[in-house]
């Protein structure tokens, strides 16, 4: 498959190179929507791109996207692919179940801000549309800080707080499948997207633990909706044969169609929790969260017990990450500690921001993941009242990794917007 793709790309480039400059350029048609799937796959996820479940075959994520594009006739599904099975990255457009045009790109780190900016602007300029969607395909670590990121010096210098490194990507730069590589932090990614001048209709993250309020706050000016999971996702990722048509739906609740299509998929007997954040409501949620934290945190902590009890709350990362849980369900946390009156008032702001979340039916306290991870989330009760579908970090006793987490959270914009700094944390 990889050889066919590369040969197809090369043939198309040859055709373009033979085109006379004096020939008139074809008239650009304005599509309803152009969706870019940005695939950072020079890592352990690469096999799933080509083969379902990472095994031999011709039925992986690329194939699913091609099948899904059968219902895309006048819109544009654009893929940027940087994977271990390709010699060079390339961009390709899928329409009506076919690859209709493609171009080889320069070898680079897929998580380099300059590379991302080039792919974004190329997509916007070459495939004009009334609105745009962005799919992030790859690894992610929520708001957690990674040590090896590629950054814009100008962006970092402009940051008044300390340097954040919430991360997306992993690109090892060597066309291999290991996970020792570069990342891009979410704050920098947000600045790259904003620099294009285009606010996207949605960002769908086919990445682990992306739906945390800290990352969403950084991306609030980049898109209208963020569709993602707060938990780990399976290696085989989203069911693109059903999700691609939903990405191009013109219904107001297209995001619900996308989330439901993902939720309908079962992997190793389990399902995946997802939610949708409306970014225009994040600032109001930050204000409401600042207020409600002030209503119970000062009264619940003391000099001898300066942190809150977090046991039995819904969390989103499992036992192979150790016992230091740092991604707890935001709604479940507030529900435990706030008064009913204050919670109900805060919940109004939360529901305006988190406009949809999949039901807990079928989850059974076990998030969908690869079967060899044995991640079992069975230390809490899961129900629709408690489940909010968005994670949030709450500083905890500085044991194990919590000293690092407690310091790293101060590098997020959400820490200050939601008033965690005012609580002495």
C-alpha positions in Angstrom: 0.0 0.0 0.0 2.7 2.4 0.9 4.5 1.9 -2.4 1.2 2.5 -4.3 0.6 5.7 -2.4 4.1 7.0 -3.0 4.0 6.1 -6.7 0.6 7.8 -7.0 1.9 10.9 -5.4 5.0 10.9 -7.6 2.8 10.5 -10.8 0.7 13.4 -9.7 3.7 15.6 -9.1 5.0 14.7 -12.6 1.7 15.7 -14.1 1.9 19.0 -12.2 5.5 19.6 -13.3 4.4 19.2 -17.0 1.7 21.8 -16.7 2.5 25.0 -18.6 2.6 28.2 -16.6 0.7 29.9 -19.4 -2.3 27.6 -19.1 -5.2 29.2 -17.2 -5.7 28.1 -13.6 -8.9 26.2 -13.0 -11.5 28.2 -11.1 -11.5 27.5 -7.4 -14.9 26.3 -6.1 -15.9 27.2 -2.6 -16.8 24.0 -0.7 -19.1 24.0 2.3 -16.4 22.5 4.4 -12.8 21.4 4.1 -11.5 19.0 6.8 -7.8 18.5 7.3 -6.7 15.3 9.1 -3.2 16.0 10.4 -1.5 12.6 10.9 1.6 12.5 13.1 2.5 8.8 12.8 6.2 8.5 13.0 5.7 6.6 16.2 4.1 3.4 17.7 0.7 4.3 16.1 1.9 4.0 12.5 0.9 0.3 12.0 -2.8 1.3 12.8 -2.7 3.8 10.0 -2.2 1.1 7.5 -3.5 -2.1 9.1 -6.5 -2.5 11.4 -5.4 -3.4 15.0 -1.8 -2.9 13.8 -1.6 -6.2 12.0 -1.1 -7.1 8.4 -3.8 -6.1 6.0 -5.1 -3.2 3.9 -7.9 -2.0 6.2 -6.3 0.6 8.5 -7.2 4.2 9.2 -6.3 5.4 5.7 -8.6 2.8 4.2 -11.4 3.8 6.6 -11.0 7.5 5.6 -11.2 6.5 1.9 -14.4 4.5 2.5 -15.9 7.4 4.5 -15.1 9.8 1.7 -17.5 8.0 -0.6 -20.1 10.4 0.7 -17.9 13.4 0.2 -18.5 14.8 -3.3 -18.3 18.6 -3.2 -16.4 19.1 0.1 -12.7 18.4 0.7 -11.2 15.7 2.9 -7.5 16.5 3.1 -4.9 14.2 4.7 -1.4 15.2 5.8 0.4 11.9 6.4 3.8 11.6 8.1 4.2 7.9 8.9 6.9 5.4 9.4 5.8 3.5 6.3 6.3 6.5 3.9 9.5 7.9 2.7 8.3 11.5 2.7 5.2 13.2 4.2 2.5 13.9 1.7 -0.8 15.6 1.4 -3.7 13.9 -0.4 -7.4 14.8 -1.1 -10.1 12.1 -0.8 -13.4 12.6 -2.6 -16.0 10.0 -3.6 -13.9 7.2 -2.3 -10.8 8.1 -4.4 -7.5 9.9 -4.0 -8.1 12.7 -6.5 -4.9 14.7 -6.0 -1.8 14.7 -3.9 1.6 16.2 -3.4 4.8 15.2 -1.7 6.0 17.4 1.2 9.5 18.0 2.7 10.8 15.7 5.3 10.3 17.3 8.7 9.1 16.8 12.3 5.3 16.7 12.0 5.1 18.5 15.4 7.3 21.4 14.2 5.3 24.6 14.4 6.6 25.7 11.0 5.5 22.5 9.4 2.1 22.6 10.9 1.6 26.2 9.8 2.6 25.3 6.3 0.2 22.4 6.1 -2.6 24.5 7.6 -2.1 27.5 5.2 -1.7 25.2 2.2 -5.0 23.6 3.0 -6.8 26.9 3.5 -5.5 28.4 0.3 -5.7 25.4 -2.0 -9.1 24.1 -0.8 -11.2 27.2 0.1 -14.4 26.5 2.0 -17.1 28.3 4.0 -15.7 26.7 7.1 -12.9 24.3 8.1 -12.4 21.3 10.4 -9.2 20.0 11.9 -8.5 16.4 13.0 -5.4 15.8 15.2 -4.3 12.1 14.8 -1.5 10.9 16.9 -0.4 10.7 20.6 -1.3 13.2 23.2 -0.8 13.6 26.9 -3.5 16.1 27.9 -2.1 19.0 29.9 0.8 16.8 31.2 4.2 18.4 30.4 6.6 16.6 28.1 10.3 17.4 28.2 11.1 17.4 24.4 8.9 19.9 22.5 9.6 22.1 19.5 8.6 25.7 20.2 8.4 29.1 18.7 10.9 31.4 20.5 8.7 34.4 19.9 5.7 32.6 21.3 7.4 31.6 24.4 8.9 35.0 25.0 5.4 36.5 24.7 4.1 34.3 27.5 4.0 36.1 30.8 3.6 32.9 32.8 6.2 30.1 32.7 6.8 28.0 29.6 3.9 25.4 29.1 4.5 22.1 27.3 1.2 20.3 27.1 1.9 18.0 24.2 0.6 16.5 21.0 2.4 14.4 18.4 5.5 12.4 19.0 7.6 12.4 15.8 10.8 10.4 16.1 12.1 11.9 12.8 13.5 8.6 11.6 10.5 6.9 9.9 10.4 4.3 12.7 7.7 3.2 15.1 9.3 4.1 18.5 7.9 6.8 20.8 11.2 8.6 21.5 10.7 11.9 19.7 9.5 15.4 19.5 6.2 17.0 20.6 4.5 20.3 20.2 2.9 21.9 23.3 -0.8 22.8 23.1 -0.2 26.5 23.8 2.2 26.7 20.8 -0.2 24.7 18.6 -2.9 27.2 19.5 -0.7 30.1 18.5 0.1 28.4 15.2 -3.6 27.9 14.4 -4.4 31.5 15.3 -1.6 32.8 13.1 -3.4 31.4 10.0 -6.3 33.8 10.7 -8.8 31.0 10.3 -11.0 29.9 13.2 -11.9 26.3 12.6 -15.4 25.0 13.0 -14.1 22.1 15.1 -11.0 20.4 16.3 -11.5 16.6 16.7 -8.6 15.0 18.6 -8.1 11.3 17.9 -5.6 11.3 20.7 -5.4 10.0 24.3 -6.7 12.2 27.2 -7.1 15.3 25.0 -10.4 16.5 26.5 -9.0 18.2 29.6 -10.1 21.7 30.5 -6.5 23.0 30.6 -5.9 22.3 27.0 -9.4 23.4 25.9 -8.7 26.8 27.6 -5.6 27.2 25.4 -7.5 26.3 22.3 -10.6 28.4 23.0 -9.8 31.0 20.3 -8.9 28.4 17.6 -12.2 26.7 16.9 -15.9 26.6 17.8 -16.0 23.1 19.1 -13.5 20.6 20.6 -14.5 16.9 20.2 -12.4 14.5 22.1 -12.1 12.0 24.9 -10.7 12.6 28.4 -9.5 9.0 28.5 -7.1 6.8 26.7 -8.2 5.8 23.3 -7.5 2.5 21.4 -4.6 2.3 19.0 -7.0 1.7 16.1 -8.5 5.1 16.8 -11.8 6.5 15.4 -14.1 4.6 13.0 -13.5 6.9 10.1 -15.8 5.1 7.7 -18.7 6.4 9.8 -17.1 9.5 11.2 -16.0 11.1 8.0 -19.6 11.7 6.7 -20.5 13.2 10.2 -17.6 15.6 9.8 -19.2 17.1 6.8 -22.7 17.2 8.1 -24.3 20.7 7.9 -26.6 20.0 10.9 -26.2 22.2 13.9 -25.5 19.1 16.0 -22.9 17.6 13.6 -20.6 17.3 16.6 -23.1 15.0 18.3 -23.1 12.8 15.2 -19.3 12.6 15.3 -19.2 11.7 19.0 -22.0 9.2 18.6 -20.2 7.5 15.6 -17.1 7.1 17.8 -19.1 5.9 20.8 -20.9 3.2 18.6 -17.5 1.5 18.1 -16.6 -1.3 20.4 -12.9 -2.3 21.0 -12.1 -5.4 23.0 -15.7 -5.3 24.3 -15.4 -1.7 25.6 -16.5 1.7 24.5 -15.0 5.2 24.6 -16.2 8.2 26.6 -16.3 11.5 24.6 -17.6 15.0 25.0 -17.9 18.2 23.1 -16.8 21.6 24.4 -18.2 24.9 23.0 -15.3 27.1 23.2 -17.2 30.4 23.3 -18.4 29.4 26.8 -15.0 28.4 28.3 -14.3 31.9 29.7 -17.7 31.8 31.5 -16.9 28.4 32.8 -13.6 29.6 34.1 -15.3 32.4 36.0 -17.9 30.1 37.4 -15.2 27.6 38.5 -13.3 30.4 40.2 -16.4 31.3 42.1 -17.3 27.8 43.2 -13.8 26.8 44.2 -13.8 29.8 46.5 -17.1 28.6 48.0 -15.7 25.3 49.3 -11.9 25.0 49.1 -10.9 27.5 51.8 -13.4 25.9 54.2 -12.3 22.3 53.3 -8.5 22.7 53.7 -6.3 23.8 56.6 -2.6 24.2 57.3 -2.4 20.6 58.5 -4.6 19.3 55.6 -3.9 21.7 52.7 -5.3 19.4 49.9 -8.6 17.8 49.2 -9.5 14.1 49.3 -9.8 12.8 45.7 -10.3 9.0 46.3 -13.2 7.3 44.5 -13.7 10.2 42.0 -13.9 9.3 38.3 -10.4 9.4 36.8 -9.1 8.9 33.3 -5.6 7.3 33.4 -5.0 3.8 34.5 -2.8 1.6 36.6 0.1 1.4 34.2 0.7 5.1 34.9 1.0 4.4 38.6 -1.3 5.4 41.4 -0.8 9.1 41.0 -4.0 10.1 39.2 -3.9 13.6 37.8 -6.9 13.6 35.4 -10.1 13.6 37.4 -13.6 14.2 36.1 -14.3 17.9 36.5 -18.0 17.6 37.2 -17.5 14.7 39.6 -15.1 16.8 41.6 -17.3 19.8 42.0 -20.4 17.6 42.7 -18.6 16.0 45.7 -17.5 19.3 47.4 -19.9 22.1 46.5 -23.3 22.7 48.1 -26.3 21.7 46.0 -27.3 25.3 45.4 -23.8 26.3 44.3 -23.3 23.2 42.2 -26.5 23.7 40.3 -25.5 27.3 39.5 -22.0 26.2 38.4 -23.6 23.3 36.4 -25.5 25.8 34.2 -22.1 27.2 33.1 -20.7 23.7 32.7 -23.5 22.5 30.5 -23.3 25.6 28.3 -19.6 24.8 27.7 -19.8 21.0 27.6 -22.7 20.8 25.1 -22.6 17.1 24.7 -21.2 14.0 26.3 -21.8 10.3 25.5 -23.8 8.2 27.9 -22.2 6.0 30.5 -24.2 3.0 29.4 -21.8 0.5 28.0 -18.7 1.9 29.7 -19.0 -0.2 32.9 -16.0 1.6 34.5 -13.6 0.4 31.9 -12.5 2.7 29.1 -11.8 1.4 25.7 -8.0 0.8 25.2 -5.7 -1.7 23.7 -6.2 -5.1 25.3 -2.6 -5.5 26.3 -2.7 -2.5 28.7 -5.1 -4.1 31.1 -6.3 -0.7 32.3 -9.3 -1.3 34.6 -11.1 1.7 36.1 -13.1 0.0 38.8 -12.5 2.1 41.9 -15.4 4.5 41.3 -19.1 4.4 40.6 -19.9 5.6 37.1 -23.2 7.2 36.2 -24.6 10.0 34.1 -24.9 12.3 37.1 -21.3 12.1 38.0 -19.8 11.8 34.5 -18.9 15.2 33.0 -16.6 14.0 30.2 -13.9 16.6 30.8 -10.9 16.2 33.1 -9.3 18.7 35.4 -6.2 18.6 37.6 -6.6 19.5 41.3 -3.3 19.9 43.2 -2.6 17.1 45.8 -0.2 16.1 48.5 3.3 16.4 47.0 4.1 12.7 47.1 5.4 10.7 44.1 4.9 12.6 40.9 2.5 15.2 42.6 5.3 17.6 43.4 6.0 17.8 39.6 2.3 18.0 38.7 1.6 20.7 41.3 4.4 22.8 39.8 3.5 22.1 36.2 -0.1 23.0 36.5 1.1 26.6 37.3 2.3 26.8 33.7 -1.2 26.6 32.3 -3.5 29.5 31.6 -6.4 27.7 33.2 -4.7 27.6 36.6 -4.9 31.4 36.7 -8.3 31.8 34.9 -10.0 29.4 37.3 -8.4 31.0 40.3 -6.4 28.0 41.5 -3.5 30.4 42.3 -5.7 32.3 44.7 -6.3 29.1 46.8 -2.6 28.8 47.8 -2.0 25.8 45.5 
